[in-house]
Amino acid sequence: MNKITTYFSESYKELVEKVTWPSWPQLQQSTIIVLVATLLITLLVGVMDFAANSLLNNLIYPLFK
């Protein structure tokens, strides 16, 4: 039980005293970067899905009809 208490005590101490939290402007900038990257990746996956769907429907599936 002593190990668990020590673990939580040290974890709390590290979180409060040793962790450097980002400032509000840094947090906003990071959030914008993540949102833009997410939108770009989503767009890329959507274009790839559309291209694969078109390729399969127009070139591959008609060969087996």
N, C-alpha and C positions, 0 to 999 in steps of 0.2 A: 504494500500500500504506500510505502514511503517513496518508491520510485515513481508512482503515478502522481503523487503530490508534487514531487520535485519537477517532473516533466511539465505539469501545468503551470507551476510557479515560474520556471525558466522560460516557457513559451510566452507567458504574459509579459514578463520582463523584457524579452526580446521585441515583442510587438510594440510595447510602449516606449522603450528607450533606444533600441538599435535600428528599427526600421525607419527609412526615410520615405515619407509619404509625398506624393507629387502635389504641387500647388494646383490651385483651381485652373489657371490658364494651361498648365501642362496637361491636366486631366482632360480639358476640353479639346486640346489639340490632338491628343492620343485618340479620343473618341471619334473625332472627325476623320482621322486617318483610318481607323478601323471600319467606319461606315463606308467610306469611299472605296476601300479595298474590297469590302463585302459586296458592294454594288457592282464593281468591275468584274469580280469573279462570278457573280450571279449572271451578269450579262454574257460573259464568255461561255459559261456552261449552257445558257439558253441558246446561243448561236450554234454551239457544237451539237446540241440536241436537235435543233431545227435542221441543220445540215445532214446529220445522220439519218433523221427521219425522211428527209427528201430523197437522199441517196437510196435508202432501202425501198421506199415506195415507188420510185421512178425507174430504178435500174436493176435492183436485185429481185424483188418479188415478181415482177412481170416475167422473168425467166422461168419461173416454176408454175405458171398458169397453163 
